[in-house]
Amino acid sequence: MKQTLHYTLLSLFVFFTCSTVFSQEIIKKGIHELQSKEFGSSINNQNTARGLVSDIIPLQSGAVQTLSKKVFGFLPYWEQSAGAHSNIQYDLLTHIACFDFRVQLDASISTPAGWPWTTEINAAHSAGTKVIMTVVNFGGADGADAVAWELFTNAAKKTTFFANVKNLIQTYSLDGVNIDFEGMTSAHRGAELNTFMSELTTYIHTELPGKEVSFDGPAVNWGGWIMNDLVDSVDYLIVMAYDYTSASSANAGPVAPLLHHTSWKRFVKKTIETGTYAGPTANHPEKLVLAVPYYGQHWKTATNVSESSTTSSMGSTRYRNTATDAATHGGWIWNADFEVPWYTWNDGADWNQVWADNETSISKKYDLAISNNLGGVGIWALNYDGTRPELWELINTKFGATASVDSNLKEKITFYPNPTNGIINISNLSNLKLAKIDVYNILGKLIKDVEVTKEAVDISNLSNGLYFFKITDESGRQETFKILKSSI
């Protein structure tokens, strides 16, 4: 009898324990949170310089933005502290989102390392670029879901949170708030979230007329999200169209596949047109901002075959590194199934694969935003391209003041021979007036010691390699040409 009772109690214990475990929802951490730990863990408020609140200027009403759509760039604190200001072209951004302001369980909000970022705020405001605070709830000891649920259901804490957001916007002359609430269970992603965001938007619009409220939405609806209502609750929504293949994936693959693969069910075009955001794209496309990755993922892999099984993750890569490393390791390999590039090499012990977007694949995603009449594009994250010029030139080409005009200089100018062993000639300039030609190396560094005339550029004194010729005409139109210097 005792033995029977023992097994009965044991069975019940196992049943309830397993039921509890399997009923718990596994929450996958987003790339914003993961990179804050990967790249930002060594940065803290004690070892970064601070600006002065008294020196901050408001958005300058006289500055005119000429971009045809929103260009929303996230600026993480680890890139701000690494000198991002020197590399940001503020006139090619409509918004800079300062990342991150962390909300706590008591509804208080901590500021990013080195805050206030007076230099960046003033440079943006002088260019007519809005500065937004990104508030995150990555949790900590209390857990992200617990923090969000407290704000959604505790009236006092919600009121405190709204007031804290308002005070930060006023104190630092900011232009709005971006909410990045990840790590919530599916039960809390629906009506409760949407009601909370609608109330926050109404509050900010009432208390601070002209200020903006936005939200960062997932690439894939894994459950609970009510996107039509979420889009209605804010001024605009940032679609985080990346992390389709995560660092922990069993197979290497694209971070942001534009198109489908026979074994893939999720990709950016589906996300926008027929999947997660099909309703908003059809009804309110102007409220969607398609954010693209300036990062990739690096894995050790079993083989050099595309999408090989992974043996370990080597972490995230940034465009400023992959653009150079790809050339070192044999060049980009274009995957036509996904419309994204990758590269592979053997380090003597293991195969490696890096999948990361480049200028070509990002251009195709911008075209997707344009063809669907979306409100704009976003960048995760600013300064991941470092000093390189081509992604800024791409923004200018797609969304700059002359983007809709017949201003494609590549159709009017020819450089030859290319590759060149020294002097490269320029033709078809009869109807163009060039203001200047700048030459950059593969690291994005401007090279001063080259001879440039209207008819030719002499790079015979430079070492072999890839160079970028940035052409500017007298109207300010720009285009970048890739030139290969080779002695062969």
N, C-alpha and C positions, 0 to 999 in steps of 0.2 A: 504493500500500500504506500509506504514511504517512497519507494523507488518510482512508483507510478506518479505520485504527486510531484516528485522532484522533476521528472521529465516533462510533466504538464506545465509546471511553472517555468522551466527552461524554454519550452516551446513558445509560451506566451511572451517571454522576455525577448527572444530572438525575433518573433513576429512584430512586436511593437517597435523594437529597435530598428529593424530593417525598414518598416513602414515609415518611420520618422526620417531615416536617412534618405530613402528614395523619394520621399515627398518634398525634400528640400530642393529648392531650385538652385542650380549651379549658375552663378553670375560670372560671366567672362569679363575681365577687366579690359577697358578700352585702351587704345594706343596712347591717348593723351596722358592717362594715369601712368601707364607703363614707362613712357619716355620721361616723365617727370622723375621717376625713380632711377631710370637708366642714365639720363644725362644731367639731371638736376640735383642728385643727392649730395653732391659735394659743395653745392652753393647754399649759403645761408645768409641771414640778415646781418650777421656780424662782420662778414668779410667782403661786403660790397659797398661801394660808394653811394651816397644818397644826394639827391638834389634838394632844392628848397621849394616848399609849397608857395612861398610868397613870389617866386619867380615864374610860376606857371601862367601862361597866357591862354585865354579862351580861344575857341575856334574863330578864325579871322573871317569876317563876313565878306571882305573884299577879295579873298582868294577864290578863284574860280576853278572847279574841278571839271576836266574835259573828258573824263572816261565815260564810255557809253553804257557801262553796267557797273554794279558794285564789284569791287575787288577787295575782299575781306581777308586781311593777313593776320594770323595769330603770331604774336611775339612772346615766346616763352621766356621766363626769367633767366634761364641758363644761356640763352642766346643774347639777351640784353646785356648780361654781365660780361659776355665774351666780345663785346664791341660791335653788335649788330648795327648800331646807329650809322656807322661809317659806310655800310653796304646797302642800306635801305634807300630806295628811290621813292620818296614820299609822294611825289606827284603821280606815281603809277599805282597808288592805293587810294581807295575811298575810305577804308576803315582799317585801323590797327587795333587788335584785341589784345590787351595786356593780360598775360597768363602767368600765374593764376592767383585769384583771391579765394581763400578757402573758408567755407562756412562751417561752423562748429555746431555741436548739438544744442548749445544755448543760443543759437542764432547770431552769435558774433561772427565777424568776418576778418580774417587776417590778410595782410597785404603781401605782395610778392617781395622777394629779396631785393634790397636796394631801393625800395620804393620811398619817395616818389621818383618816377623816371622823367624828371623835368626836361632833360635834353630832348628825349624822344617825343614827349607831349608837345613841346613848343615847335619842334621841326614839323610835326604832323599838322598842327593847327595852323602854322604859317602857310602850309601848302593846301589848306582847305580840307585836310584829311581828318576824319573823325576818330576820336580815341575812345575805345570801349573797354570796360572792365569785364573780364571773364570770371564768373563766380563758379567754383567747382565744389562738389561734395564727395571727394574721394574717400572720405570716411575717417580713417585712422582707427583709434580704439573703439569708437562707437559704431563704426560701420556706415557705409554710404547710404544704405537703405534706411537705417534708423534715423539718420539726419534728415533725409528727405521726408520721411513719414511724419516726423515731429513738426516740420515746417508746414506740411499739408494739413495736419489735423489739430495742432495746438494753436489756437487763435492768438494767444499772447506772443508766442514765439514767431508766428507769421508776421504779426504787426511789428515786432522788433526787427525782424529781418528786412522788411520793406523799408523801415526807417533807416536802418544801417546802409542799405544800398543807396538811398536818397542822399544821405550825409556824405558818403564817399564820392558820389557824382558831383555834389556841390563843392566839397572841399578841394577837389583836384581838377575842377573845371572839365570833367569828362562829359562825353556825349551820349552815354547810354550804358546798358548792361547786357551782357551775353551770359546765358545760363547754360552750364555744362554739367548737368546732373546725370552721371552715369552710375552704374552699380545698383540700380533699383530693381526690385523683383517685378515680374510682369503684372502682379496685382496692383502695383502702385504707379504703373506707367500710363494708365488710361485716364479716366474721368477726373481722378484726384489731381494728377499732374496738370491736366489741361485747365481745370478750374483755378488752380494755384497760379499758373502762368497768365491766365486771363485777368485775374485780380491784380497781379503784379504790373501788368501792362497798363491797366486802367489807373492804378495808383501813380505810376511814374508819369503817365501822360497828364494826369490831373495836377500833380505836385510840381512837375518839371516839364512844362510844355516844350515840345520839340525834341525831347530826349527819346532814345530808341530802346526797345526791348527785343532780344532775339534769343533763340534756343538752338542748341547743337543736337541734331537728330541722328540716329544710327543709320548705317547703310542698309541694314537688313532688319526687318521687324520679326524678332524672335518670339514675339508674343506680348500682348497687352497694349501696344501703342495704338492710339486712334489718331492717325496722322491728319485727317481732314480737320478735326477739331483743334489739334495742336497748332497747325498752321494758322488757323483763324484766331488763336489766342495771342499771337505775337505780331510784331511788325514784319519780321522775316525769319526764316529758319535756315540754319547752316546744315547742309547734308554732308556728314562726315563719310565721304565716298572712298573709304580705304579700310585697310585691315581685313580684307576678304580672306587673305592668307596670313595667319598670325605667326609669330616667332615659334610657337609651340606646335605648329602643324606637323603632321607625320610626313608630308611631302612638300618639297620646295614649290613655290608658285607665286603668281602675281599678287602684289599688295592691292592693286586696284585694276582688275581686268575690265577693259572697256566692253568687250564682247564675250560670247559664250564659248565654251569648250564642250565637247561631247559628254564629258563626265561632270561638268559644272552646271549648277542650277542658279548661281548668283553672280551677277556682274553689274557694272555701273549703268549701262544702258537699260537693263531691266529694272534696276533700282529706281530710275527716274521715270521711265515710260510705261512699264506694265506691272511693276512690283510695288515696293513700299510707298513710293510717292506718286503713283499713277493718278490718284484723285487730285492732289494739289497741283500736279503738272498740268492736268486738264483744266482745272478751275482757277487756280491762282499761281501760275508759273512765276509771276513777278515777285512772289514772296519766297522763292527758293534760291539758295546760293549753293552751287556745287563746289565743295571743297576738294582739292586734289592733294596728293602726297608729294612732298619734296623729300621723302625718305624711302628707304627700301629695307629688305631683310636679307641677312647673310646666314647661310647654313653650311655646315659640313654635311656632305651627302654621300650616299652609297656609290653613285656613279656620276658621270658627266652628262647623262641623258636628261633632257628637259623634264622637270617635275619629279626628279629622282626622290626616293625616300630619304628622309633626313636622319642623320645620326646625332646631331646636336645643333643648337642655335648659337650663332656667334653675335647676335644682337642686331640692333637697327643700324642702318647706314644713312648718311646724309648726302644729298645731291653733290655737294662740293667735293666729296670724296669719291663717290661712285663715278662721276663724270671723268675723273682722272684715272681711277683704277680700272675702269672698263677698257680703256686704251692699253693699259699696261698688261692686261690679261687677255689680249687677243681681240678686243673690241666687242661692241654690243651684238647680241644675237636677237634678231627680231622674231617674236612669236606671233604669227598671223592669226592664230586661234583667239588669242586674248587681246591683240593689238597693244602689246607692251614688250619691252626689251629685257634681256637678262644677259649674264655672262658667267663663265665657268673657268676654273683652272685647278691644277693639281699642285699642292704645296710641297710635294715630296713624300707626304704621308697620307693625305686625304684629298678627296675631291671637294671643291667648294662651289657653291652657287649663290649669286646675288641677283635678286629680282628687284628692280627699281625703275620708276618712271624717268624718262628723259624728255628732252624738248619735243620730240616727235609725238610721243604718246600723250603728253600733257596737252599739246595742241589739239589732238583729236578729242580730248575730253572738253576742252573749251568750245570746240565746234558743236559738241553735243549740247552744251548749255545754250549756245546761240540758236541752234536749230529748234530747240524746245522753248525759246523765248523766256528762259529763266532770268531771274533778277540779277544774277551775277555769278562770280566764281570766288572760291576761297583758297587759302594756302595754309597747309600745315607742313612746315612752319617757316616763318621769316628767318632769314640768315642761314637756313640749311643749305642754300646755294652759295654762301660766302661772297667772294668777290667776283664770281662768274657773271657775265653780262647776259647770256642768251635767254634765260627765263624772264628777265625784265623786258628784253626786246620782244619776246613773245606776247607779253601782256600789252605792250604798246601796239604791236601789230594787230592784235585781236580786238582791243578795246580802247586804244588811244584815240586822240582827237581826229586823226585822219584815217581810222580803220575802215570806215565805210566809203572812203573816197578812193579813186583809182590811184593808189599810192604805192603799189607794189614795185619797189625799186629793183627787186630781183628779176622782174620781167623786162627791165629797161637797161640793166647794167650787166656786162659780161667781164669776168676776170679770166685771163688766159696767159700762159698755160697754167693749168691747175691739175695735178701738182706742178710746182715750180722749183727750179734749183737756185733761184735768187730773185730775178726781176719778174714781176707779174704785171702784165699790161691791162689797161682798163679801156673798154670800148663802149659805144652807144651813149656818149655823154652830151651829144649835140643839143639836146633839149632840156638838159638838167644843169642846175647850178649847185655844185657841191660846196658846202660850208667847210667840211673837214672829213678826213678819214683817220680813224684811230685803230691801232693794231694792238690786240691783246693776246697773251699766251694762253695755254690750256688751263692755267690756274686763275685766269681772269685778271691778270696784272697788266696794266697799260704799259706798253713798250715805247719809250721815248726815242730811242736811237735808231729810227728808220727814216729813210728818205721818201717823202710822199709828194707826188705832183698830180696834176689832173690826168695825166696820161699813164702813170705807172707808180708802183710801190716797190721799193728795193729792200728786200729782206735777206740779201746775200750774206750779211754779217750775222744772221741768227742761226741757231742750231736747228737741225732737222726736227720736224714735229708739226703738230696741228696749231694753226693760228686763226684768230677771228678778226676780220676786217669790219669795223663798225662804220657805216656810211651815214652821214647826216647831210641833208640838202638845206638850202637857205630857208625853207619854210619850217624846218624842224623835223621833217619826216626822217625816220631812221630805218635801217635794215642791217642785219649782220650776215656776213658771208664767211664760210669756212674755207680756209686755204691750207693746203698741205705743202710744207717745205721738205724737199727730198733731194739728195745729191745724186740719186740713181737716175 
